[in-house]
Amino acid sequence: MSNQKLNTLDDVRDYISHSEQGIKEVTELRQKIYNKLRRCNDEGRISELKKSRDDCTTLLRQLRKNKRIAETIIEDNPKIKENIRIETQARNEAYGLNKKQKQKSKQRSYER
């Protein structure tokens, strides 16, 4: 997922749509392999088909995981922006208070 260079939410949405297409294609391929396995009688061919099936399953697992992560990014984006806004506001308020305190101490030092 980190090697996809997703910078915007539109990039993430495009990635999700491509992932869904890839999942669909790999699922169809895996189903064809299952069908061939049911009809096959040759032991060598069966082991080859099982290896292909396992590769498809591994790829599907990774595609689904990455899709889930991308969906979480879209879902969490508003929450993250809100947290950043709150944190920025808190820092600005703290900075404003510190600045006022410094001004007060300067005023007091001149008054004495």
N, C-alpha and C positions, 0 to 999 in steps of 0.2 A: 504494500500500500504506500509506503514512504517513497518509493521510486517513481510514483506516478506524476509528481510535480503538480499537484492540485492547488491552485492559488485562489480561486474564487468558488462561490457556491455553484455557479453554472458549470465549472469544471467538474465538481463533485457530482452534480446531477447527470452530466454526460457520462462520467465514469460508471455511475449506477446503471444507466441504460445499456452501456456496453457490457457490463457485468451480467445483466439479466439476459442479454442476447447470448453471451458466452455460456451461461448456465444452461440455457435452453438447448444450444447446440450440443454441448457435452452430454446432457441428459439423454438426448435423442441417440447419440452415438453409443452411450452405455446401454440403452435399451436394445439396440441392434446387436450388441455384443452378447447380452443376456439371451436374446432369441437364438443366436448362433450356438451358444453354449448348450441350450436345451436340445438342439438337434444333433450336436456333434457326438461322434463315437470314438474318434481318434484321440488317444491320450496326449500325444505331443501337441496337437492342435488345442485341446482343452486347456493345457497349462499355459499356452500362448494367449488364449482368449481370456483366461483368468488374470494373467498379468496385465493385459490391456484394460480389463474391467477395473482392476485395482488402481491403475494409473488414472483412469477417468474419475474414479471415486476420490482420489487424492486431489486432483485438479478441481473437482466440484467443491470439495471441502474448503479449499483455499479461496475459490471465487466467492463462495457464500460468506466466508469470514470477512473478506475485503468489502463485500457489498454491505454487510451488517455494520462495519466500521464507518463506511461512507454515509450510511443512513443515520448513524449516531452523530456524525459531524453536523449534518443538516439539522437534526433535531436539537442538538446542544448549542448551535450557533446563537440563537437569541438569548439564551441563558448566559453564555459567555460574554456577549456584548453588554448585557445588563450588569454583570459582575464587574466588568472593566469600567463601566460608567460610574458605578457606586464607588469603586476603589479610587478612581480619579477624583471624584467629588470629595471623598474623605481626605485625600492627600492635599487637595486645594484648600480645604477648610483648615487642615492642620497647618499648612504653610501660611495661610492668612492669620491664624492665631499666633504663630511664632513671630510673624512680622509685626503684628500689633504689640506683642510683648516686648520686642526689641525697641520699638518706637517709644513705649512707655518708659523703659529703662533709660533711654536717651533723654527723654524729657525730664525725668527725675534727676539725672545727673547734672543737667543744666540749671535746674531750679535750686539746687543746693548751693 
